[in-house]
Amino acid sequence: MTTDALFSIPKSPDVRLVTITFEGAQMIVPEGISVAAALLTGGARDFRSSIVGDTPRAPYCMMGVCFECLVEIDGTPARQSCLIPVRDGMQIKRQHGAPALHDARIGDNHD
């Protein structure tokens, strides 16, 4: 089984690079690629753990259908990393199980 990254950063002077942080480690990646592609480029293998069984999961479809690529981005859990372009300074963490629900009543008009 290979331990090398499955993707690589293109070598071109026209590609603008940005810095993101995944689990505390900085990564320099091309601007505009998806968070999932950036993490795979950096060698990440597991993005989240399943709700039942805590099994490591990683991107599968890369087009927003399967929800296997969920991560926490800038403090917001359950973000589909395959659909979100990277931007400089992003803070990304693995999603562990189900995201916590806050005691907010979204859409309710309780006075």
N, C-alpha and C positions, 0 to 999 in steps of 0.2 A: 504494500500500500504506500503510495507516495505521500510525502509530507510537504512537498513544494506547493506553492500557491497555484491554483488552477487558472488564474487570470494574471495578466501582467500590465504594467503601466506603459502606454505608448511612448516611444522616444521621439518627440517632435518639439521643436522650439515654439510651435503654434499652440501647444497644449498648456493652458494655465493650470497650475497646481494649487490646491487648497489643503489646509491642515484640519483633520478631524481627530477626535479622541474616541477610542473604543475601549471600554473597560480600563480606562486610565492610561492607555498607551496611545501616543500620537501616531497618526498615519498621514502621509502626504499622498494625495490622490488627485486625479484629473477632475477639474471643475465640471459639473453638469452630469456626471454619471450617477447612477442610482446608489443609494446607501448600500444596498445588497451587493452590487458589483464592486463597490469600493472595499467593503469588508472582505469579500472573497479574494480580491486582489491582494489584500494585506494578509491573507492566510487564515482568516477566521473560518472555523468549521461548524461551530454550533452557535446559533443566534438566540435561541430560546429553549426552554424546557417545556415539555407537554404538561398539561393540567393534571392528567392522570398518569402516574408512573414516573414523572420527572425525567422523561426521556429526552436526550438532546435532539433538537430539530434544526434544520437549515433550509435555505431557499430551495424550492422545487420548480415552480412554474415560471418564476421571474416576470409575471405579468399580472399579479394581483388577484389570482383566482384561489390559490390554495391556503393562504394565510400562514404558511410555515416560516415566513421570514420576519415575524413580528419582533420588534425591538422597542426599547425606550429611547426616545430622541428628545434631548433637552428637557428631561423630566416628564415627558408625556409618554405613557405606556401604550402598548398595542398599536404601534405604527407599522404599516407595511413598508418595509425597507426597500422592496423592489420598485415601489412607485414614487419614492421621494428622492429628488436630486440632492446631492451633497452640497453643502455650502460651508464656507470657511468658519471654523470654530465650533462646529456641531459636537455635542457631547452625546455619545451613544453607549447604551448598556444592554446587556442581554436581558431578555424578558424571562423571568422565572415564574412559571405557572400562570395563573390567571391574574390580570391586573386588579389591584385593590379598587373597590368602589367607594367613592366619597359619599358622604351623607348630604349630597346636593340634590335638590329636586329640580332637575332640568325640565323646563317646560311647564312646571306647576306654578300656579298663581296663588299660592297660599299666603294670606296676610297675617 
